Amino acid sequence: MISKVFELPYYAVIFTSKRSSGDFGYSEMAQNLLIEAEKIKGFLGADSVRDTEGIGITVSYWRTLEAIDKWKNHTLHIEGKKMGIKQWYEEYSIRICKIEYEKFFESSVLKPDGIG
C-alpha cells in the first residue's frame, strides 16, 4: 500500500541501503522501529521496498524537521543505527527533502486483463 496524500508542505527522509547477508534480528527491529516512529508526533507514514539483491529504499514522511530530529535521537533508533553499521548494511545513504507538491493516482476500475 502506498502512503496517501498529506497536507503540504511536509518532509521526506529517504533511506537507501544495501543489506548484508542474514537477518540477525533485522526484521524484528524494523517492525519495532515503525511502531516507535508511529508514536512520535509529526510522523505521517512510510513506504518501503527491497529487491532480491538487497537494495532497499524506505521513505518516511514527517510534518516537521523537529519531528525528524526527535526520531533521529530516539533511543531505539540509535540502537538500530549502531546495529546497521555493525552487521545489517554494506552501505546506506540518508537524504531529507521538503515536499511542496505531490499527486496520487489510484485506479478505481480494474481493466479487462485484471491489471488496475
Beta strands, then each sheet from edge to edge (+ up, - down):
strand 1: 10-19
strand 2: 43-50
strand 3: 55-62
strand 4: 89-99
sheet 1: 2+ 3- 1+ 4-
end
